[in-house]
Amino acid sequence: MTNGNSNDSSSKKIAAGICGILLGCFGVHKFILGYTTEGLIMLIGGIVGGLITCGVGSIVMGVIGLAEGIIYLTKSDQEFEDIYINNSKGWF
């Protein structure tokens, strides 16, 4: 692996982790990693589900985003790359 790919994975890890923690209910961290379907599920669940359930859907998506953000940031760069970049694991 070249340094360019490693640095790209590391920057994606940090960006996805921080966005997962701060904007988790909107699925921004999923879009950063290229998981469009999962990102749309979180976005729709956070907004539409939140409106229908008086905020419960947004809270659930926010907790999922928070957990995923913490998981991303606690993985080593190599673990993160193996799991989320190479193997494309969409959830947790």
N, C-alpha and C positions, 0 to 999 in steps of 0.2 A: 504494500500500500504506500502511496506517495504521501508526502507531507500535506499537499493541497487537499487531498480527500480527508485526511485525518483532521485538519483544521476546520474543514467544512462541516464534518460530523460534530466536532466539538462546539462550533458556533450554533449549529442546529439544536444540539442538546441544551445549551444554555438558553437560547431563544424560546424553544418549546417548553422548557421547564418553567421559565419565568411567566410566559403567557398562560401556561396551564394553571399556575397559582393565581395570577391576577385576573385572567379573562377566561377561566375554565368553562364557565357555563355557555360560552359562545363557540367553543371548539376551535379557537384560533390555533392552539398548539397542534391540533390534528392537521390543519391546512399547512402549517410550517413543515411538517414531516411528509407531506404529500398524500395524506390519507383523506381524500376528498369525501368519500362516502361517510366515513366516521365523523368527519367535521360537520357535514350537513346534518347528520343524525343529532349531534350535540347542539348545533345551532337551532334546528327546528324544535328539539326537545326543550331547550332553554327558553326560547322566545314563545313559541305557540303553546308548548306544554305549560310554561309559566303563566300564560294568560288564562288558559283553561282551568288550571288547578290553583289559581290565586297565589302563584309563586312557588309552589312545591316543586314543580318541574325544574324551575331555574335553580333551586337549592340543590336538588339531586344532581343536576349537571355540574353545578359549581363544586360540589364535594368530589365528584368523579374527576373533574379537571384539577382540583387541588391535589388529590392523591396521585394522579398521573404526573403532575409537575414535580412533586417531591420525589417520586420514583425515578423520573428522568435525571434529576440533579444528583441523586445519590448513587447512580450507576457510574462505573468507571467509563472513560471514553470508549474503550474497547468493547465493554459489555453493551453499552448503548448502541454502538455501531453494529455489533453482531445481531442484537435483538430487533432494533427498530429501523435500521437502515437496510441491512442485508436480508434479514428474515421477514421484514415487513409485518411485524406483530402490531396490529391496530389497537388493541385494548390492553391496558395494564401490562 
